[in-house]
Amino acid sequence: MAGFFSALALLDVFCFSFIKNKIKTILLIEWIIIVPIFIYWAFEYEYWLWITLAISFFVTQQLRDKKIKKIVA
């Protein structure tokens, strides 16, 4: 779990240090990079909660979008 949050934090620091005006695009790219692992695990282990986690991560990214816009602006 720590690796997941570390990867997310590193992607945020790296992406937002270079591109500050395309927040939604950066968050979508993060989601596309991270979610295939959840989808793979869902089919590999037939544990469908991973699909729900992927969707909830997308919703969380959308909530982060609004908060990051306030911070960056």
N, C-alpha and C positions, 0 to 999 in steps of 0.2 A: 504494500500500500504506500509505503514511503517513496518507493521508486516512481509510482504513478504521480504523486504530488510533486516530486522533484522534477520529473519530465515536464509536467505542466508549467511549473514555475520557470524552468529554463527556457521553454518555448516562449513564454510570455516576455521574459526579460530580453531575449534575443530579438523577437519580432517587434516588440513595441519600442525598442531602442532605435530601430531603423525606420519603421513605418508607423506613424501615429494617427494617420487619418483614415485608415482602412481597418477599423477595429472588427467589424462584422466579418470581413474576409479572413482576417487572421484567426478569429475564433472558429470559423468554419473549417479552415485548414487544420487547426489543432484537432478538431473533432474528427475529421477524415483520417488523420494520422493515428489517433488513439483508438477509435471505435472498431476497426477491423479485428483487433485482438479479441474484443468482447464477442463479436459475431462468430469468430472462429471457435472460441471456447464454448459458445452456445451449441454449435453443431457437433463439436468434438465430444463434449461430455453430456450432451442432451440435457443441459441445464438451462432452461429458457429464461431464467431470471437475468441472464447476461444481456438479452435483448432489451429488457426493461431498463437495465442499468445504462445501456447505450442511449436510449431515448431520454432518460432522466438527465444524462450528461449533456445532451443537446439542449434541453430546457435550461439547465444551469448555465450553459454557455450564453444563452440569450439573456439571462438575468445579469450575468457578468458584463455583457455588452453595455447595458445601461449604466452600471456603476463605473466601468472604466471610462466611458465618455465623460462622466462628471469629473473624474480625477484628471484626465488628460486635458480637458478644456479649460 
